[in-house]
Amino acid sequence: MAVLGFLHGTVHANILSIPVFLLAWQPEFRADNLTLGLLAASAYIPYGLGAVPFGFLADGRARPCRSSPRPSGRWASSPVHIIPPACP
């Protein structure tokens, strides 16, 4: 699980590094801002489109009820857990 978490983090780091590299390459290739924006979009669009099916797969299952209100006070710090969307 730690390896998968690390790999997931490297994917995000790779995507977040695109603007840094584009700024570093701008003087080298004498590119204007429009060209750099189109280049960044050409990298981000396939990444986003590739993530859409997996988002549907992850959200396709009915989520179990996470917790119910208890007098212990644990739920008071997180109102999201009181009435999850999957619970009637």
N, CA and C of each residue as an Amber inpcrd file, in Angstrom:
protein
   264
   0.8190000  -1.1740000   0.0000000   0.0000000   0.0000000   0.0000000
   0.8760000   1.2560000   0.0000000   1.9760000   1.2030000   0.7110000
   2.8770000   2.3510000   0.7420000   3.4690000   2.6130000  -0.6370000
   3.7690000   1.5540000  -1.3750000   4.3180000   1.7310000  -2.7210000
   3.2910000   2.4050000  -3.6240000   2.0260000   1.9590000  -3.5350000
   0.9710000   2.5770000  -4.3380000   0.7810000   4.0420000  -3.9620000
   0.8370000   4.3410000  -2.6840000   0.7220000   5.7270000  -2.2480000
   1.8650000   6.5780000  -2.7660000   3.0570000   6.0240000  -2.7460000
   4.2180000   6.7410000  -3.2650000   4.0770000   6.9880000  -4.7630000
   3.6570000   5.9650000  -5.5090000   3.4870000   6.1190000  -6.9480000
   2.3930000   7.1320000  -7.2710000   1.3270000   7.1170000  -6.4960000
   0.2480000   8.0890000  -6.6850000   0.7790000   9.5060000  -6.4690000
   1.6020000   9.6750000  -5.4600000   2.1980000  10.9730000  -5.1980000
   3.1370000  11.4250000  -6.3050000   3.8820000  10.4910000  -6.8950000
   4.7860000  10.8660000  -7.9800000   4.0110000  11.2840000  -9.2280000
   2.8440000  10.6910000  -9.4520000   2.0170000  11.1190000 -10.5760000
   1.5750000  12.5620000 -10.3760000   1.1290000  12.8910000  -9.1620000
   0.7210000  14.2680000  -8.8890000   1.9110000  15.2240000  -8.9790000
   3.0500000  14.8100000  -8.5070000   4.2400000  15.6600000  -8.5930000
   4.6230000  15.8920000 -10.0510000   4.4860000  14.8780000 -10.8670000
   4.7930000  15.0090000 -12.2860000   3.8530000  16.0110000 -12.9460000
   2.5760000  15.9260000 -12.6650000   1.5980000  16.8450000 -13.2530000
   1.8280000  18.2670000 -12.7450000   2.1540000  18.4170000 -11.4760000
   2.3740000  19.7490000 -10.9200000   3.6900000  20.3670000 -11.3910000
   4.5940000  19.5610000 -11.9080000   5.8740000  20.1030000 -12.3590000
   5.8110000  20.6700000 -13.7760000   4.7290000  20.4310000 -14.5010000
   4.6370000  20.9090000 -15.8860000   4.8120000  22.4210000 -15.9850000
   4.1100000  23.2360000 -15.1770000   4.3120000  24.6920000 -15.3110000
   5.7410000  25.1350000 -15.0140000   6.3880000  24.4710000 -14.0770000
   7.7720000  24.8410000 -13.7460000   8.6810000  24.5880000 -14.9440000
   8.5180000  23.4410000 -15.5700000   9.3420000  23.1330000 -16.7330000
   9.0250000  24.0540000 -17.9020000   7.7500000  24.3910000 -18.0790000
   7.4000000  25.2840000 -19.1810000   8.0470000  26.6550000 -19.0080000
   8.0630000  27.1570000 -17.7880000   8.7200000  28.4430000 -17.5490000
  10.2290000  28.3580000 -17.7630000  10.8080000  27.2290000 -17.4330000
  12.2470000  27.0570000 -17.6370000  12.5880000  26.9050000 -19.1150000
  11.6680000  26.3090000 -19.8840000  11.9210000  26.0870000 -21.3000000
  11.5580000  27.2910000 -22.1730000  10.8150000  28.2570000 -21.6210000
  10.3580000  29.3820000 -22.4260000  11.5120000  30.1310000 -23.0980000
  12.5470000  30.5180000 -22.3760000  13.6350000  31.2220000 -23.0700000
  14.4180000  30.3190000 -24.0300000  14.5080000  29.0450000 -23.6890000
  15.2750000  28.1260000 -24.5300000  14.6400000  27.9580000 -25.9130000
  13.3110000  27.8220000 -25.9420000  12.6070000  27.5900000 -27.2020000
  11.9850000  28.8580000 -27.7690000  12.1670000  29.9850000 -27.0820000
  11.6080000  31.2750000 -27.4930000  10.1100000  31.1650000 -27.7620000
   9.4080000  30.5730000 -26.8170000   7.9710000  30.3660000 -26.9520000
   7.2150000  31.4750000 -26.2410000   6.0860000  31.8790000 -26.8240000
   5.2630000  32.8890000 -26.1590000   4.3100000  32.2050000 -25.1820000
   3.5590000  33.0130000 -24.4340000   2.6770000  32.4630000 -23.4070000
   1.5510000  31.6270000 -23.9930000   1.0430000  31.9940000 -25.1680000
  -0.0160000  31.2110000 -25.8030000   0.4830000  29.8120000 -26.1440000
   1.6620000  29.7190000 -26.6880000   2.2290000  28.4120000 -27.0220000
   2.4310000  27.5710000 -25.7720000   2.9130000  28.1890000 -24.7110000
   3.1100000  27.4550000 -23.4610000   1.7720000  26.9970000 -22.8850000
   0.7470000  27.8440000 -22.9730000  -0.5710000  27.4560000 -22.4850000
  -1.1420000  26.2900000 -23.2680000  -0.9780000  26.3180000 -24.5790000
  -1.4570000  25.2030000 -25.4070000  -0.6730000  23.9250000 -25.1130000
   0.5890000  24.0660000 -24.8640000   1.4090000  22.8990000 -24.5250000
   0.9770000  22.3070000 -23.1770000   0.7180000  23.1780000 -22.2070000
   0.2530000  22.6930000 -20.9080000  -1.1180000  22.0390000 -21.0390000
  -2.0010000  22.6470000 -21.8120000  -3.3310000  22.0620000 -22.0050000
  -3.2390000  20.7060000 -22.6850000  -2.3020000  20.5790000 -23.6190000
  -2.1570000  19.2930000 -24.2990000  -1.6550000  18.2040000 -23.3460000
  -1.0700000  18.5930000 -22.2400000  -0.6460000  17.6120000 -21.2390000
  -1.7570000  17.3490000 -20.2250000  -2.4880000  18.4040000 -19.8370000
  -3.4960000  18.2540000 -18.7910000  -4.7850000  17.6170000 -19.2970000
  -5.1760000  17.8790000 -20.5210000  -6.4440000  17.3490000 -21.0350000
  -6.4430000  15.8190000 -21.0730000  -5.4320000  15.1550000 -21.6370000
  -5.4620000  13.6810000 -21.6040000  -5.4190000  13.1150000 -20.1800000
  -4.6890000  13.7960000 -19.3120000  -4.6370000  13.3390000 -17.9100000
  -6.0340000  13.3980000 -17.2780000  -6.7320000  14.4980000 -17.4970000
  -8.0840000  14.6370000 -16.9450000  -9.0640000  13.6840000 -17.5800000
  -8.9980000  13.5330000 -18.8950000  -9.9130000  12.6130000 -19.5740000
  -9.6460000  11.1610000 -19.1690000  -8.4000000  10.8440000 -18.9170000
  -8.0780000   9.4940000 -18.4600000  -8.5550000   9.2190000 -17.0460000
  -8.7140000  10.2760000 -16.2510000  -9.1620000  10.1000000 -14.8680000
 -10.6770000   9.9580000 -14.7530000 -11.4200000  10.4220000 -15.7600000
 -12.8830000  10.4060000 -15.6820000 -13.4460000   8.9920000 -15.5120000
 -13.0450000   8.0010000 -16.3280000 -13.6260000   6.6620000 -16.1460000
 -13.3480000   6.0710000 -14.7660000 -12.1760000   6.3480000 -14.2290000
 -11.8480000   5.8040000 -12.9190000 -12.6310000   6.5090000 -11.8160000
 -12.9690000   7.7600000 -12.0300000 -13.8410000   8.4570000 -11.0830000
 -15.2260000   7.8380000 -11.0540000 -15.7420000   7.4920000 -12.2340000
 -17.0400000   6.8260000 -12.2840000 -16.9660000   5.4460000 -11.6490000
 -15.8650000   4.7400000 -11.8480000 -15.7180000   3.4290000 -11.2130000
 -15.6640000   3.5630000  -9.6950000 -14.9750000   4.5710000  -9.2130000
 -14.8530000   4.7460000  -7.7710000 -16.1700000   5.1730000  -7.1450000
 -16.9560000   5.9850000  -7.8440000 -18.2110000   6.4800000  -7.2960000
 -19.3990000   5.6160000  -7.6560000 -19.1930000   4.5890000  -8.4790000
 -20.3090000   3.7780000  -8.9490000 -20.9420000   2.9100000  -7.8800000
 -20.1780000   2.5100000  -6.8990000 -20.7090000   1.6540000  -5.8460000
 -21.4450000   2.4920000  -4.8070000 -22.4600000   1.9010000  -4.2190000
 -23.1530000   2.5830000  -3.1240000 -22.2290000   2.6210000  -1.9160000
 -22.1130000   3.7690000  -1.3400000 -21.2500000   3.9040000  -0.1660000
 -22.0110000   3.4620000   1.0750000 -21.3570000   2.7040000   1.9170000
 -22.0230000   2.3180000   3.1570000 -22.1370000   3.5160000   4.1000000
 -23.0630000   3.4260000   5.0220000 -23.1860000   4.4760000   6.0290000
 -21.9130000   4.4740000   6.8630000 -21.2900000   5.6150000   6.9740000
 -19.9940000   5.6870000   7.6520000 -20.1370000   5.6070000   9.1620000
 -21.0390000   6.3790000   9.6920000 -21.2390000   6.3540000  11.1330000
 -22.5800000   6.9890000  11.4390000 -23.0050000   6.8020000  12.6210000
 -24.2500000   7.4320000  13.0470000 -23.9370000   8.3060000  14.2630000
 -24.7870000   9.3000000  14.5360000 -24.5050000  10.1740000  15.6800000
 -24.4620000   9.3910000  16.9850000 -23.4580000   9.6470000  17.7610000
 -23.3160000   8.9900000  19.0580000 -23.1080000  10.0560000  20.1150000
 -23.5520000   9.7910000  21.3040000 -23.3710000  10.7880000  22.3560000
 -21.9220000  10.9500000  22.7940000 -21.0430000  10.1410000  22.2330000
 -19.6420000  10.2340000  22.6520000 -18.9890000  11.5400000  22.2180000
 -19.5590000  12.2110000  21.2510000 -19.0050000  13.4800000  20.8180000
 -18.0160000  13.3700000  19.6780000 -17.7150000  12.1570000  19.2570000
 -16.7650000  11.9840000  18.1720000 -17.2680000  12.6290000  16.8830000
 -18.5350000  12.5290000  16.6350000 -19.1140000  13.0560000  15.4170000
 -19.2590000  14.5720000  15.4470000 -19.1600000  15.1770000  16.5880000
 -19.3780000  16.6150000  16.6860000 -18.3000000  17.4000000  15.9480000
 -17.1080000  16.8570000  15.8380000 -16.0430000  17.5760000  15.1670000
 -16.1350000  17.4750000  13.6500000 -16.9240000  16.5570000  13.1400000
 -17.0360000  16.3870000  11.6960000 -18.4940000  16.1800000  11.3000000
 -19.2190000  17.2490000  11.0060000 -20.6350000  17.1110000  10.6460000
 -20.8610000  16.2980000   9.3880000 -19.8410000  16.1180000   8.5710000
 -20.0040000  15.3300000   7.3530000 -20.3640000  13.8920000   7.6840000
 -19.8700000  13.3780000   8.7850000 -20.0980000  11.9840000   9.1390000
 -21.4490000  11.7480000   9.8040000 -22.1940000  12.7770000  10.0810000
 -23.4690000  12.5800000  10.7600000 -24.4990000  11.9790000   9.8160000
 -24.6830000  12.5890000   8.6600000 -25.6620000  12.0900000   7.6980000
 -24.9840000  11.9920000   6.3310000 -24.3640000  10.8650000   6.0430000
 -23.7040000  10.7120000   4.7470000 -24.7470000  10.6330000   3.6400000
 -24.3650000  10.9760000   2.4100000 -25.3300000  10.9950000   1.3250000
 -25.9450000   9.6430000   1.0190000 -25.2450000   8.5340000   1.2840000
 -25.7700000   7.2190000   0.9610000 -26.8040000   6.7220000   1.9660000
 -26.9310000   7.3720000   3.1000000 -27.8730000   6.9290000   4.1130000
 -29.2170000   7.6280000   3.9310000 -30.2960000   6.8780000   4.0830000
 -31.6250000   7.5150000   3.9480000 -31.9440000   8.4120000   5.1180000
